[in-house]
Amino acid sequence: MIKPSGAKLWRFNYYQPFSSPRKRVLLGVGKYPDISLSQARKVRGEFLSLLAQNIDPQQYRQQQSAEEQERLLFWVNG
């Protein structure tokens, strides 16, 4: 995706599993050139694998982020 400002972004477009009616989601992967084409394709493959298991990539990413924050807080507070 190229924004009017000229920023180039990698996005993953999919339908949420288990939503009725089906909802479309546009999930950001990262900025180009920070994320290369091969890296973006690898992330897309991971997201497609999650969808094949009926796991929403957006919710999975949020869960992973929350777990990482818990680990960091535990490490800091020791």
Phi, psi and omega in degrees: 000137176243121180280161178302333179284350180100354179293137180250127185231145171266131180229150176243121184253125182206168173263135179293132175288150177065024176252140179225117356292164182300130180251136179270140181232139176245105186256126180287137178257321179159178181267145171269134011263008178301322177249120181284170178299317181294323177293318179297322178292324178296316178297318178301318178298319177297317179296319179295324177296318177298316180297325178296335178264011182060038175249129179285119181301326180294314179293322178298315179297318179295320179295316179297320179295318180295319179295321178296319178296321178298318179297318180294319179295320178295319180294318181291317182276347174047000000 
